[in-house]
Amino acid sequence: MEYQEPGFGSEGERELQKRYGTEKRANSFYDRQMIDYLNPRMQEYIREQELLFIATSDSKGECDSSFRAGSPGFVRILNEKQLAYPEYRGNGVLASLGNISENPHIGLMFLDFFKATIGLHINGKASIVENEEFLQSDNTPQEIKDDIFTDDGKKPERWVMVEVEEAYIHCSKHIPLLAKQNKKIAWGTDDMKLKGGNFFGVTSNVNSRKESGD
């Protein structure tokens, strides 16, 4: 079977490129920077990261963005077309997972603020994988099995597996270079103070509205 280059870019992108005269630049970017798999350099980059931003939407297209973090390399590479990130204990809302259960499309954004000041976009389709499913599979990397058997707050409750459809660079020029500071992280805690407490004053706002009858 003859190999065919993957087609990148949405209809909306293409239409606006025509309107604003950026087709040549966009096509150069598609040709030079976008692929539909994780090449070795991308895989190496992901294994060094401890920050991940995700974007999901429900079946109506209503969006949600969120943040994931862990020890360097907490996002695990299954192969050049698949990766998985752990879902640790959270607030129980399950907003991102709820969206994924309705709509598998997901956008991942890795940003390295501390070393390379380079970002990596990954777009694809997500599915929820329970720990038991990974343990029963012969294709599960040992590092994921080790994660599942950890006995501290970093034990994943489940995973999100992503089938890669687009992978491309986010350029360095506007990414700040930051200095990383030591912070003790209470993995899996339910302590409200350690989780930030009522930092934005929402509880007092809600109580005031209830008292005023709003």
URTA-V631718 format. One record per residue. RES is the residue in one small letter. SS is DSSP state (alpha for helix, beta for strand, coil for the rest). PHI is phi as a letter, one per 30 degrees, with the letter a starting at -180 (* if undefined). Layout:
# URTA-V631718
RES&SS&PHI + RES&SS&PHI
This chain:
# URTA-V631718
m&coil&* + e&coil&d + y&coil&d + q&coil&b + e&coil&d + p&coil&d + g&coil&c + f&coil&c + g&coil&j + s&coil&d + e&alpha&d + g&alpha&d + e&alpha&e + r&alpha&d + e&alpha&d + l&alpha&d + q&alpha&d + k&alpha&d + r&alpha&d + y&alpha&c + g&coil&i + t&coil&c + e&alpha&e + k&alpha&d + r&alpha&d + a&alpha&d + n&alpha&d + s&alpha&d + f&alpha&d + y&alpha&e + d&alpha&d + r&alpha&c + q&alpha&b + m&coil&c + i&beta&b + d&coil&c + y&coil&a + l&coil&c + n&coil&d + p&alpha&e + r&alpha&d + m&alpha&d + q&alpha&d + e&alpha&d + y&alpha&d + i&alpha&d + r&coil&d + e&coil&c + q&coil&d + e&coil&b + l&beta&b + l&beta&b + f&beta&c + i&beta&b + a&beta&b + t&beta&b + s&beta&b + d&coil&d + s&coil&d + k&coil&c + g&coil&i + e&coil&d + c&beta&c + d&beta&b + s&beta&c + s&beta&a + f&beta&b + r&beta&b + a&beta&a + g&coil&a + s&coil&d + p&coil&e + g&coil&i + f&coil&d + v&coil&d + r&beta&c + i&beta&d + l&beta&d + n&beta&a + e&coil&d + k&coil&c + q&beta&b + l&beta&b + a&beta&b + y&beta&b + p&beta&d + e&beta&c + y&coil&d + r&coil&e + g&coil&b + n&coil&d + g&coil&i + v&coil&d + l&coil&i + a&alpha&d + s&alpha&d + l&alpha&d + g&alpha&d + n&alpha&d + i&alpha&d + s&alpha&d + e&alpha&c + n&coil&b + p&coil&d + h&beta&d + i&beta&b + g&beta&c + l&beta&c + m&beta&b + f&beta&c + l&beta&b + d&coil&c + f&coil&d + f&coil&c + k&coil&b + a&coil&d + t&coil&h + i&coil&b + g&beta&c + l&beta&b + h&beta&d + i&beta&b + n&beta&c + g&beta&a + k&beta&c + a&beta&c + s&beta&b + i&beta&c + v&beta&b + e&beta&d + n&alpha&e + e&alpha&d + e&alpha&d + f&alpha&d + l&alpha&d + q&alpha&d + s&coil&d + d&coil&d + n&coil&c + t&coil&d + p&coil&d + q&alpha&d + e&alpha&d + i&alpha&d + k&alpha&d + d&alpha&d + d&alpha&e + i&alpha&d + f&coil&d + t&coil&d + d&coil&c + d&coil&c + g&coil&d + k&coil&c + k&coil&d + p&coil&d + e&coil&d + r&beta&a + w&beta&b + v&beta&c + m&beta&c + v&beta&c + e&beta&d + v&beta&d + e&beta&c + e&beta&b + a&beta&b + y&beta&a + i&beta&d + h&beta&c + c&coil&d + s&coil&d + k&coil&e + h&coil&c + i&coil&d + p&coil&d + l&coil&c + l&coil&c + a&coil&c + k&coil&d + q&coil&c + n&coil&d + k&coil&b + k&coil&d + i&coil&c + a&coil&c + w&coil&e + g&coil&i + t&coil&d + d&coil&c + d&coil&d + m&coil&d + k&coil&d + l&coil&d + k&coil&d + g&coil&j + g&coil&h + n&coil&c + f&coil&e + f&coil&c + g&coil&i + v&alpha&d + t&alpha&e + s&alpha&d + n&alpha&d + v&alpha&d + n&alpha&d + s&alpha&d + r&alpha&d + k&alpha&d + e&alpha&d + s&alpha&d + g&coil&i + d&coil&d
